Amino acid sequence: MSKAKIFYFTLQDEQTKEEKLDWFERMQFEKIPFDHISPDQKANWINLTDNDFDSFLPLIDKQVKAGKPQEAVFRLFSAGVKTQRDEWVYDFSKEALIERMKYFVEVYRDR
């Protein structure tokens, strides 16, 4: 199985929607100046950057947590506090959340 070839073209971000639509209306497909591009090792192919992030010490690593001889800033980590009751403990309205929590505490105490 052969790899797909990527031919890419973009208009300027500064152009308005109308300018872009007008350009596409006037341009013949065969005359669009596509670039043949190749993805990097992580399959990124748009907005490629030249950085050395892969050489940095990771903050966390599952192998380190499991006791494997690897390095990371933190040896232990977790997903944090989980209520499993998001519909009860989150709300856009502070007042509605306070009322819900009062009700929740009442029901919990009565058990």
C-alpha atoms as one frame of an Amber mdcrd trajectory, in Angstrom:
protein
   0.000   0.000   0.000   1.504   3.325  -0.997   1.401   6.478   1.091  -1.010
   9.219   0.147   0.398  12.353  -1.438  -0.612  15.645   0.121  -1.016  18.690
  -2.081  -1.759  21.798  -0.034  -2.776  25.359  -0.731  -4.006  28.111   1.546
  -5.182  31.644   1.049  -3.997  34.454   3.291  -5.639  34.559   6.714  -6.074
  38.319   6.403  -8.492  37.944   3.495 -12.186  38.296   4.194 -14.643  35.504
   3.540 -15.943  37.400   0.502 -12.420  37.850  -0.918 -11.713  34.135  -0.527
 -14.987  33.106  -2.142 -14.359  35.533  -4.989 -10.878  34.067  -5.508 -12.270
  30.517  -5.710 -14.971  31.646  -8.120 -12.386  33.146 -10.491  -9.593  30.550
 -10.149  -9.477  27.433 -12.301  -8.657  24.335 -10.267  -5.784  23.355 -12.568
  -4.089  26.707 -11.940  -4.134  26.584  -8.134  -0.463  26.569  -7.002  -0.536
  23.517  -4.740   2.565  22.560  -2.750   3.483  18.915  -2.319   4.090  18.479
   1.399   5.130  15.581   3.601   3.983  14.994   7.181   6.538  14.948   9.986
   7.189  11.884  12.166   4.067  12.602  14.234   1.856  12.910  11.130   1.571
  16.706  11.396   1.460  18.387   8.034   0.002  21.865   8.617   1.785  24.617
  10.553   4.916  22.540  11.038   7.241  23.882  13.683  10.898  23.401  14.273
  11.228  22.723  17.985  12.996  20.386  20.371  10.019  19.503  22.612  10.738
  15.779  22.314  14.095  16.296  24.024  12.525  17.904  27.136  12.089  15.988
  30.366   8.395  15.034  30.554   6.276  16.257  33.474   4.644  12.852  33.939
   5.116   9.421  32.440   3.096   6.238  32.993   6.283   4.161  32.860   7.822
   6.211  35.684   4.651   5.849  37.752   4.834   2.080  37.214   8.380   2.057
  38.629  10.224   1.655  35.331  13.681   3.240  35.128  12.657   6.333  33.185
  12.733  10.003  34.098   9.980  12.571  34.631   9.531  15.655  36.806   6.802
  13.949  38.864   6.918  10.261  39.796   3.305  10.092  40.964   0.210  11.678
  39.489  -3.531  11.162  39.371  -6.591  12.498  37.611  -7.389  14.540  40.723
 -10.629  14.675  42.650 -13.498  13.021  40.826 -17.021  13.363  42.125 -18.649
  11.256  39.400 -21.518  13.678  40.011 -20.694  16.539  37.668 -24.357  17.364
  37.114 -24.613  17.954  40.877 -21.422  19.882  41.612 -20.966  22.131  38.566
 -23.218  24.942  37.378 -22.939  28.256  35.575 -25.114  29.812  38.252 -23.551
  30.178  41.688 -26.975  30.537  43.306 -28.371  27.401  41.625 -25.271  25.468
  42.665 -25.604  26.592  46.303 -29.262  25.484  46.377 -28.399  22.137  44.786
 -25.592  21.541  47.288 -27.918  22.340  50.215 -30.405  19.808  48.861 -27.649
  17.262  48.281 -26.391  17.620  51.869 -29.963  17.258  53.227 -30.556  14.064
  51.277 -27.162  12.700  52.320 -27.763  13.424  56.034 -31.207  11.777  56.001
 -29.805   8.436  54.891
